[in-house]
Amino acid sequence: MTTPTRESCVELDVKDPLAGFRDDFVIPDGVIYLDGNSLGVLPAHTASRIEHVVTQEWGQGLIRSWNDAGWFDKPRTLGDRVGALVGAGPGQVVVCDSTSINLFKALAAALTLRPDRHAVVGDRDNFPTDLYMMEGATGSHHERRLISADGPTLADVLDEQVAVVVLTQVDYRTGRMYDMAAVTAQVQAAGALMIWDLSHSVGAVPVDLDGCGADFAVGCSYKYLNGGPGAPAFIYVASRHQDAATQPLAGWHGHARPFEFTDSYEPAPGITRFLVGTPPLLSYAGLEASLEIWDRVDMAALRAKSLALTDLFIELVESRVPDHVEVVTPRDHAVRGSQVSLRHEDGYAPMAALIERGVIGDFRAPDLMRFGFTPLYVGYADVWDAVDVLADVLESGVWREARFATRNAVT
Ligand SMILES: *Cc1c(COP(=O)(O)O)cnc(C)c1O
C-alpha cells in the first residue's frame, strides 16, 4: 500500500459518493471540525426552519398549531424517522426529553418487568450520566455490578439476579464498539433485559434494533444527528414490552386521554406512555431540519466512508507522529465506532493548540485527544490537513506554551 499524500486524499474526495452532503451544512471558514460526535454542525436550512416555526407556526398559528402544524404528534412522527436510522419499525421510538431522563425511564420500566431480580449491570467506562442514572433509578434495592474492558466481563456477572444490563454501544472515550446482536442475545439468555445507549451510534454506524431483538434503547440527537445544542433525545421500547412496561414520570403527555384532564394517571397505549410533558418545539424544529438530510442518507455508504476516514487518520498519525501519541481506538473494523482517540502525556494542551489552529476535536480526561469523523461533512483532505497540523503542534512543542495549560469549564 502506498502512503497517502494530500493529492491522493483530494482524489478520494472527488470520487466520494457522499461529498455532495457537505453543502447541506455550514462549516466555518478555516475550521476542520472533528467534534461532530459531541455537537454536530449546523445544517444549512436549520435557521430558516426554526424561523418558520417561530414566525409562522407560533407567531401566526398560535395555539392552533398544536393541531394544524402537527406539534402534538412531533414526538411520534420524528420518533419514527429517528427509528428508521436505528433499525426500529414504526411506533417504537419517541423523541423527547434528554438521554439522561430517557435512560431513567427505560431503567425504571425494565425493572418493573423483572420484579424478582435485584441486580443491574453497567460498564465502569460508560459515560458518567449512565452510571449516575443507574444509581438514581435503582437506589438501595438493587446491587450495581460493573464490568469493564479489564474485567470482570459480562459472563462473569450475569446470573439469575440480574434484571437489566445498560451499555453504550460505542465507548465515548475509546471508540470501542460492542457487537449489539451478540451481547443482546447473551443478556437475554440470562433472563435479563438489555438497554442500549446509542448516543455515539445513531448517525455514526448502522444499527438494527429490531433485528437484534433489543428491549430498550436511548440516545442523543445533538451529536452525529446535528439536531442542535440540547436537541431532544429519543427512547426505543420494543413493541412486545409496551403494554406491560410503565415508567414513573407519569406526565400528562403520556396519559391515555390527556385532554380529558382526569385526576388520575392512566398510561397511553404503546410508546406514547414514555412521554412526560410539553415538548420543546423550537428544539424539535432543529432536529426536524437535520432529519431532512438524514432521510436521504444510505447508512452502508456512510459506514464505508467512516471506516475509510478513521483508517486514514490512524495510518497518517502512525506514520507521522508515532513517538508522540498512542492510538487507543481498535484497528478491527468490527469493533470501531466513528471516532479515533489518541493518548498523549498531556492531552489537554495539544488539543487546545489544535483548536487555536482551527482543528477542533476535544479532550477527555485523563489523557485522551478525541477526534470524531462525521462522513457527511468531513472529507479525506480534511483528515490529511488535520494530521499535518497535529504533527506540527506535537513536533514543534508549541503546545507547551502557557496559554494552552488553562482548562476551560467545558473540555
Ligand atoms: C452524550 C451522552 C449522554 C448525554 O446525556 P444528556 O442527558 O443529553 O446530557 C448520555 N449518555 C452517553 C453515553 C453519551 O455519550
The ligand as a Tripos MOL2 file, in Angstrom:
@<TRIPOS>MOLECULE
LIG
   15    15     1     0     0
SMALL
NO_CHARGES

@<TRIPOS>ATOM
      1 C1        -23.6150   12.3600   25.2820 C.3       1 LIG1
      2 C2        -24.0940   11.2220   26.1070 C.ar      1 LIG1
      3 C3        -25.1440   11.3760   27.0130 C.ar      1 LIG1
      4 C4        -25.7410   12.7390   27.2190 C.3       1 LIG1
      5 O1        -26.8560   12.7470   28.0160 O.3       1 LIG1
      6 P1        -27.6930   14.0950   28.1610 P.3       1 LIG1
      7 O2        -28.8130   13.7430   29.0160 O.co2     1 LIG1
      8 O3        -28.0530   14.5520   26.7850 O.co2     1 LIG1
      9 O4        -26.7900   15.1230   28.7730 O.co2     1 LIG1
     10 C5        -25.5730   10.2620   27.7000 C.ar      1 LIG1
     11 N1        -25.0050    9.0580   27.5290 N.ar      1 LIG1
     12 C6        -23.9660    8.8880   26.6650 C.ar      1 LIG1
     13 C7        -23.3540    7.5380   26.5060 C.3       1 LIG1
     14 C8        -23.4860    9.9590   25.9520 C.ar      1 LIG1
     15 O5        -22.4610    9.8010   25.1180 O.3       1 LIG1
@<TRIPOS>BOND
     1     1     2 1
     2     2     3 ar
     3     2    14 ar
     4     3     4 1
     5     3    10 ar
     6     4     5 1
     7     5     6 1
     8     6     7 2
     9     6     8 1
    10     6     9 1
    11    10    11 ar
    12    11    12 ar
    13    12    13 1
    14    12    14 ar
    15    14    15 1
@<TRIPOS>SUBSTRUCTURE
     1 LIG1         1 GROUP 0 **** ****
